[in-house]
Amino acid sequence: MMRPEGVIHKLQEGLRGRMQEEGWPITFSIGAISYANVPESIDEMLKRADSLMYSVKKSSKNTIRHDQVNDSGMEFFHGGLKSPDHSA
């Protein structure tokens, strides 16, 4: 089974490859959150995802970040990955 970071990285690489084929100088920073159980509040889930997305965008270009939330709603894993720059 592929880890979430692997799936996100594969998505980012596919998007980047397509942009390079078109000659568009675009990078992709991606933030994703996984929950151990379905959260009680969709609004809270969206708020966390939105906050993560903006923190990734502000940190640097072409970055992946994945957070996981346990049953109590506390973050128990935080992973970040700066993808290699494939621009020529």
Number of C-alpha atoms within 10 A of each C-alpha: 4 6 7 16 18 11 11 18 18 12 14 20 17 12 14 21 15 13 15 16 8 9 10 10 9 13 19 17 22 22 23 18 20 16 15 11 11 11 15 9 9 10 10 12 17 12 12 14 17 14 12 19 19 13 14 20 16 11 10 11 16 19 21 23 22 20 20 17 17 15 12 9 15 10 14 10 12 11 11 14 14 13 15 9 10 10 11 4
